[in-house]
Amino acid sequence: MTFERTNRREFVKMGAAVAGAAAWSATSYAKIVGANDRVRTAVVGCGDRMKSSLIPAFLQHNKELNFEFVAISDLWSRRREDGVAYIQKLGGPKVETVRNNDELYARNDVDAVLIATADFQHAKHGVEAVKAGRDAYVEKPLAHAMKDAKAIRDTVHASKQVVQIGTQRRSTPSYQKAYEYINSGKFGDINMVEMTWNVNQPGRWRRPDVVPLLKEADTDWKRYLMDQPYEPFDARKYLEFRLFWPYSSGIPDQWLVHQIDTVHWFTGYPHPRSVVANGGIYQWHDGRRNWDTMTAVFDYGPEDDATKGFQVLYSSRQTNAAGGIKEIYYSNGGSLDMDKQVVNSNGGLTAKAAAEMGMKQNMLGSFSLGDGEAASTDANTGVDKQTSANMRNWMECVRSRKQPNAHVDAGYSHSVALCMNIAAIQTGQKITFNAKTQQIMAGGKVYA
């Protein structure tokens, strides 16, 4: 790696300091529900992700850790009703329903919330929860606008709430082993990272069977928009939000953040130095605003030394599944393949090539990173081991008041990379980041 060990240690120390500042004293903690009593938890946004993954993951651990569902908050009446039935179907209790979060946080029987709303709402709903004194599990992406990323970071730092972000790789054993291996120095300096996320799914993020069921009278369109510019009610933008900016950026919001988060985690770099991107809507001309194909290049390294660093080449398409999900780290001695969950000498410096320059051979050994679980490209991944582990980590931290694995600073970092990627898409320019002012720059001017 090119990041100096001393700087990485400072980064880790900073995270530990944040954790310490957020931790409650034993006396303070004993006064709140959750120290020994049942942690009463509400669902905020009962859509596909909540039902397919978060609710089942929660119910895998709730009895052991003494958590229970008590309420569902969703703007659409149908989702509220379906959510109640779904929780009961999986063996949970019959829960109450509320029409919005104002009603939810007016209740005195809610200690924590699971948030899985539209992408642009995550940070805003997280801020609401924390300001209301509730712990929260907030789905990724944390934020795709810098003002929202800053707002939730600052709100969590000023609070004593436990907030976990849904970047579940951080709770996955194989990724934890990869982090330890890279930071041991045995892998060597990272000189390239190659990432892909490819599917061939015309209906990806489409809900043609559900869109006709949503009527404006059954929801609260203005509340759904939050602070976005007003536009007339559109059931597609409500239910298929991943296809439409500004409700989502699509590929970067949904997939990039998972993978780029591991770059920040493994290396200690909190954000890229620069980002460029290209792509378009090449095949699925279904009214979407967001690209179906994207390639982006992220440059990482010390801010004061352009001779050190590495690139992340990120490509994703929804038009051909060849290649699937790929996440490979390269050093001079070989590769760390997170898809296969192995370290090997592929691409390492051979004896012949080294001899030509009077150098020594550099070939990593070959070994497995363990029994982790590879990511899935299925439309609804279900309760995978990664999500289950991340949910459990959050629940345990609600009990212990420790900092969770996917803490808000990690979420802020992936949000910076995401916002830079979006700026590159929207401007066609090389995007940089001013670390001092925490602003995204395009063409020497502040973008956001």
Secondary structure, 3 states (H helix, E strand, C coil): CCCCHHHHHHHHHHHHHHHHHHCCCHHHHHCCCCCCCCEEEEEECCCHHHHHHHHHHHHHHHHHHCEEEEEEECCCHHHHHHHHHHHHHCCCCCCEEECCHHHHHCCCCCCEEEECCCHHHHHHHHHHHHHCCCEEEECCCCCCCHHHHHHHHHHHHCCCCCEEECCHHHHCHHHHHHHHHHHCCCCCCEEEEEEEEECECCCCCCCCCCHHHCCHHHCCHHHHHCCCCCCCCCHHHHHCHHHCCCCCCCHHHHHHHHHHHHHHHHHCCCCCCEEEEEEECCCCCCCCCCCCEEEEEEEECCCCCCCCCEEEEEEEECECCCCCEEEEEEECCEEEECCCCEEECCCCECHHHHHCCCCCCECCCCEECCCCCCCCCCCCCCCCHHHHHHHHHHHHHHHHCCCCCCCHHHHHHHHHHHHHHHHHHHHCCCEEEECCCCEEEECCEECC
